[in-house]
């Protein structure tokens, strides 16, 4: 999650119009519009924002990843 956080921070600085999202593969829980197995969409494509960076920071500070 820290790598994703750094990526989003760089996007705000370099090109804040780019769209980015986070998709997790190989997960036990499915969360996607097509209900594909083992695919979890954490964040849909959107412009980078301070709010998303703060959310990622909170996730990286947790001991486990559960939603």
C-alpha positions in Angstrom: 0.0 0.0 0.0 2.9 2.3 0.6 4.0 1.9 -3.0 0.5 2.9 -4.1 0.5 5.8 -1.8 3.8 7.1 -3.3 2.4 6.5 -6.8 -0.7 8.7 -6.1 1.5 11.4 -4.6 3.7 11.5 -7.7 0.5 11.7 -9.9 -0.7 14.7 -8.1 2.6 16.5 -8.6 3.3 15.4 -12.2 -0.1 15.2 -13.8 -3.2 15.6 -11.7 -5.5 14.8 -14.7 -4.5 11.2 -15.0 -6.9 8.5 -13.8 -5.7 5.7 -11.6 -7.3 2.9 -9.7 -6.3 -0.1 -7.6 -7.3 -3.6 -8.4 -6.2 -6.6 -6.2 -5.9 -10.0 -7.8 -5.9 -13.4 -6.1 -8.1 -12.3 -3.3 -10.5 -14.5 -1.2 -13.2 -11.8 -1.5 -14.7 -10.7 -4.8 -15.6 -7.1 -5.3 -16.1 -6.1 -8.9 -19.1 -5.3 -11.2 -18.8 -8.6 -13.2 -18.5 -10.7 -10.0 -15.2 -12.3 -11.3 -13.6 -14.7 -8.8 -10.5 -13.5 -6.8 -10.7 -9.9 -8.1 -11.2 -7.0 -5.7 -11.5 -3.4 -6.9 -10.2 -1.3 -4.0 -10.5 2.0 -5.9 -12.2 2.7 -9.3 -10.4 4.9 -11.8 -10.4 8.5 -10.7 -8.1 11.5 -10.4 -5.5 11.4 -7.6 -6.6 13.2 -4.5 -5.3 13.9 -1.0 -8.3 12.0 0.4 -7.2 8.8 -1.5 -3.6 9.2 -0.3 -4.8 9.6 3.3 -7.0 6.4 2.9 -4.0 4.5 1.5 -1.8 5.7 4.4 -4.4 4.4 6.9 -4.5 1.0 5.1 -0.7 0.7 5.2 -0.7 1.4 8.9 -3.0 -1.5 9.6 -1.6 -4.9 10.5 -3.9 -6.8 8.1 -5.9 -5.8 5.0 -9.6 -6.4 5.6 -12.6 -4.3 4.4 
